[in-house]
Amino acid sequence: MGIVLQTSVFPVVDALAPLASSDHGVATLDMGELQRDLETLASEALSAQMAGLSLAAAVHDERFPALREFHRDLRDTLFVEVPRDMAGWVQQLQQPDSQATRGVSGFYDRLFEHAYSPDAASPLFRPGGDDPAALSSALARLLLFEAVRLRLLVAAWSSHEYESLGGEETDIDAIACAETEALLSEPSLDDPHVRPLPVMMASASIALARDAADRADLLRGVGEDERERLRMRARLRAALRELRLPEAVLLENALASLTGDHRVELTELQADRPVALEGLSRQAMDQRISRGRRALAKARRYWPSRRKPALYDMIRERSSADPATADPK
């Protein structure tokens, strides 16, 4: 069953698309493709919800391939260098009173309207699988969760402290999901004078700081060798985030034994990370790994760093002055 696309349900279409106009040099959205993608995401998100799975679990579950790809690709998109013709529009998003910022704020306000359910906290609550409104609500919840998660990632990555304490991206997924779901059933947020997304961001940031403090307490009982291993891994991951996306993904895989991750074959890695590696030949990937290894052993000016800022760089710069996204201490 296809989701009913209403402009109030999908402000990606009616809020973001007008901003992505020729004035900002952004290509016109393929509305048919967008609708198909949203239908698939909505269906999987609702299926996961009806199965009793949290979004934090569903986005890593092989039964929901669209959710997994969306979750992974959003993360990688943070590190794509912003094209020159889009830079002005993206920079507008850093200005509180710009047209772009107002449009995106309205986008999230309308998402909240469709995701909000004061009955969701009840153990008897079950969404209806054949109800277009339930599909719309499930998709809105997914998009709000991902928005909070991305901001938490940027906050956690603004230093390597959280990872030095053993924090992982999956832990941030769980925090973002728990805080989003809790607030989507909070009666006080059903007030037209309350901006729900900033409240969600602030609540999630507090939860992230609390998690970091708990980890610091636990690590006091751990040997110095383990603490040094975590610090070394955090430093390496932080260095990789400063590289161009293809090199970062390839070198993270090549150095998996140092980061505690599982190394996979390049063909599998390329299929799993299309935002980073689509279109690269095996020879090109091998060459990037070889050059990248040598570069990382030299001074930072020789690293294959981004030539233009990525969205991550822009959000990080803005977040450094935003209390809601301050580093967890």
C-alpha angles and dihedrals in degrees: 000000000000121000116249107244110217120173089233091054098047110037087165081084103039101030108031099031095060089050090051090067133138087268087072097037094243120145118249114263119249097237094192093053091044091053092050092049092048092049091054094046092047092050094050094043091052092045090053091048092050089049089056095249122142117231089245088062098036095057089062096041117107090216088071106051096165092053091048093049093045092050093048096042093050089056092050092046088064087070100045110112109249110245114244093243091056098044095090093053092047091049089053087062088064091059113085097215101037123122090244093053093048090050094051091045089053089048092058093042090057092045088055091051090058096039098045115104122163087193094059092087091062116098087223093059114115123164119231113253095208096046116104088207089058090052091050091048093049092051092047090051090051093051093048091049091051092048092053092043094053092050090049091051091054091047093049092045094049084091130007093242098105093050090045086061091054097263116154134195089253089058089054089049089055094048093048092048095047094048094044094049093046093053094044087068096040110118094207091064091063087082116113090219093059120086102215101198097058088049090052091048093049093047092048091048090054090049090050091051090048091051090050091051091050091051091050090054092050093048091059087076094049126093122259092246091062093045090051091049090055092047092050091049091049092051092050093049091048090052092050091053089061093060131086109279098251092050092045093054095042095047093044087057094043091051095042092125089063096047096043093245131128117260116225134191115273093243090055092044091051092051091048097046107039095155088063105031111021112133097016118127121228089251092052092051092049090050093050091051092049094047092043094053091052093045094052089057090060134064116301093255088069095054119111090250127169114280092205128030119269125216087261091060092049095047091045091053091049093043093055087074096039116094091202091064102035120142114278111250 
